[in-house]
Amino acid sequence: MLAGVYRPTSLLTWQNEQIQGAESIMARFEQLQFNESVFKKDSVDCQPLGTGVLVVVNGEVALQGERYALKFNDVFHLANEGQSWYIANQIFNIVGGGTQMSE
């Protein structure tokens, strides 16, 4: 599902690790096992950037099986390609401890 939002030229910086291209990005996400993780967004801010959009998301993520969430910051550039959009650049960082997740 997410593979369609990345292109071969897309660049992801994940905790200071740079990953280029849709296939490599999706392989990294599979390694992280996010399918059972719980995300909670605290804020979303957007600005126009050329013909695209710059998006900043702050929130918390409770990784699979963890009771405590971690605070994260995700910044990405949505680029326009005809009638569709894709993630051209993305920077994701865990920025600290969060709260205990409710059961």
Secondary structure in CASP SS format (residue, H / E / C, confidence):
PFRMAT SS
TARGET T0000
AUTHOR 0000-0000-0000
METHOD secondary structure of the structure
MODEL  1
M C 1.00
L H 1.00
A H 1.00
G H 1.00
V H 1.00
Y E 1.00
R E 1.00
P E 1.00
T E 1.00
S E 1.00
L E 1.00
L E 1.00
T E 1.00
W E 1.00
Q C 1.00
N C 1.00
E E 1.00
Q E 1.00
I E 1.00
Q E 1.00
G C 1.00
A H 1.00
E H 1.00
S H 1.00
I H 1.00
M H 1.00
A H 1.00
R H 1.00
F H 1.00
E H 1.00
Q H 1.00
L H 1.00
Q C 1.00
F H 1.00
N H 1.00
E H 1.00
S C 1.00
V E 1.00
F E 1.00
K E 1.00
K E 1.00
D E 1.00
S E 1.00
V E 1.00
D E 1.00
C E 1.00
Q E 1.00
P E 1.00
L E 1.00
G C 1.00
T C 1.00
G E 1.00
V E 1.00
L E 1.00
V E 1.00
V E 1.00
V E 1.00
N E 1.00
G E 1.00
E E 1.00
V E 1.00
A E 1.00
L C 1.00
Q C 1.00
G C 1.00
E C 1.00
R C 1.00
Y E 1.00
A E 1.00
L E 1.00
K E 1.00
F E 1.00
N E 1.00
D E 1.00
V E 1.00
F E 1.00
H E 1.00
L E 1.00
A E 1.00
N E 1.00
E E 1.00
G C 1.00
Q C 1.00
S E 1.00
W E 1.00
Y E 1.00
I E 1.00
A E 1.00
N E 1.00
Q E 1.00
I E 1.00
F E 1.00
N E 1.00
I E 1.00
V E 1.00
G E 1.00
G E 1.00
G E 1.00
T E 1.00
Q E 1.00
M C 1.00
S C 1.00
E C 1.00
END
